[in-house]
Amino acid sequence: MSQPDWGDLVKKAQEMQTRMAELQQELARRSVEGSAGGGMVTAVATGELRIREIRIEPSLFDGGDRGMIQDLVAAAVNAALTTAQKMVQEEMQRLAGQGALNLPVGPG
């Protein structure tokens, strides 16, 4: 059985590291939205899983129901973060499918 080409292995690992860094930068620029209450509260999350913006319909404040507003904000944030996590996972799988993570595992 042949020994793995360590030079090739290091090169592929460096390529993977570069592609991962590029993907992280791209994801940081992208954003997704999650909403609650029929769109009365919307949260915008980045691919870094950070909340960039929260929009609340002004009419929600007219009712004065603080608890409902808090619940809707939490639901919108959770929806946005779930969508952002899914986006990140899909992009990582896409990167893996392009062979960037296809490193040799040695004799088998």
C-alpha positions as CSV (number, residue, x, y, z in Angstrom):
1,M,0.0,0.0,0.0
2,S,1.3,3.4,-0.8
3,Q,1.9,6.1,1.7
4,P,-0.2,9.3,1.5
5,D,1.4,12.2,-0.3
6,W,1.9,14.6,2.7
7,G,2.6,17.5,0.5
8,D,-0.7,17.0,-1.4
9,L,-2.5,16.5,1.9
10,V,-1.2,19.8,3.3
11,K,-2.0,21.6,0.0
12,K,-5.6,20.3,0.2
13,A,-5.9,21.3,3.8
14,Q,-4.7,24.8,3.0
15,E,-7.2,25.0,0.1
16,M,-10.0,23.9,2.4
17,Q,-9.0,26.5,5.0
18,T,-9.0,29.2,2.3
19,R,-12.4,28.2,1.0
20,M,-13.9,28.0,4.5
21,A,-12.6,31.5,5.3
22,E,-14.1,32.8,2.0
23,L,-17.4,31.1,2.8
24,Q,-17.5,32.6,6.3
25,Q,-16.9,36.1,4.8
26,E,-19.7,35.5,2.3
27,L,-22.1,34.3,5.0
28,A,-21.3,37.3,7.2
29,R,-22.6,39.6,4.3
30,R,-25.8,37.6,3.8
31,S,-28.9,38.0,5.8
32,V,-32.2,36.2,6.3
33,E,-35.5,37.2,7.9
34,G,-37.8,35.5,10.4
35,S,-41.1,36.9,11.4
36,A,-43.9,36.3,13.9
37,G,-47.4,37.6,14.4
38,G,-48.3,37.5,10.7
39,G,-45.3,39.7,9.9
40,M,-45.9,42.2,12.7
41,V,-42.4,41.5,14.0
42,T,-39.5,40.7,11.8
43,A,-35.9,39.9,12.8
44,V,-33.0,40.0,10.4
45,A,-30.1,37.6,11.1
46,T,-26.7,37.3,9.4
47,G,-24.8,34.2,8.4
48,E,-22.7,34.8,11.5
49,L,-25.9,34.1,13.5
50,R,-26.1,37.6,14.7
51,I,-29.3,39.7,14.8
52,R,-28.8,42.8,12.5
53,E,-32.3,44.3,12.8
54,I,-35.7,44.0,14.4
55,R,-38.7,45.7,12.9
56,I,-41.9,46.0,14.9
57,E,-45.2,47.3,13.4
58,P,-46.1,50.5,15.3
59,S,-49.7,49.3,15.8
60,L,-48.4,46.6,18.2
61,F,-47.6,49.4,20.6
62,D,-51.1,50.7,20.6
63,G,-52.4,47.7,22.5
64,G,-49.9,48.1,25.2
65,D,-49.5,44.3,25.6
66,R,-45.8,44.2,26.6
67,G,-45.8,40.4,27.1
68,M,-47.2,39.8,23.6
69,I,-44.6,42.1,22.0
70,Q,-41.8,40.3,23.9
71,D,-43.1,36.9,22.8
72,L,-43.4,38.0,19.2
73,V,-39.8,39.4,19.2
74,A,-38.5,36.2,20.7
75,A,-40.3,34.1,18.1
76,A,-39.1,36.3,15.2
77,V,-35.5,36.1,16.5
78,N,-35.7,32.4,16.9
79,A,-37.2,32.0,13.4
80,A,-34.4,34.2,11.9
81,L,-31.7,32.3,13.6
82,T,-33.1,28.9,12.6
83,T,-33.2,30.1,9.0
84,A,-29.6,31.5,9.2
85,Q,-28.4,28.2,10.7
86,K,-30.0,26.3,7.9
87,M,-28.4,28.6,5.3
88,V,-25.0,28.0,6.9
89,Q,-25.5,24.3,7.0
90,E,-26.5,24.2,3.3
91,E,-23.5,26.2,2.3
92,M,-21.1,24.0,4.3
93,Q,-22.7,20.9,2.6
94,R,-22.3,22.6,-0.8
95,L,-18.7,23.3,-0.1
96,A,-18.1,19.7,1.0
97,G,-19.8,18.5,-2.1
98,Q,-17.4,20.5,-4.3
99,G,-14.6,18.3,-3.0
100,A,-13.0,20.9,-0.7
101,L,-13.3,18.6,2.2
102,N,-12.4,15.4,0.3
103,L,-9.1,14.7,1.9
104,P,-7.4,11.4,1.6
105,V,-7.6,9.3,4.7
106,G,-4.6,7.1,4.1
107,P,-4.4,3.4,3.4
108,G,-7.7,1.6,3.5
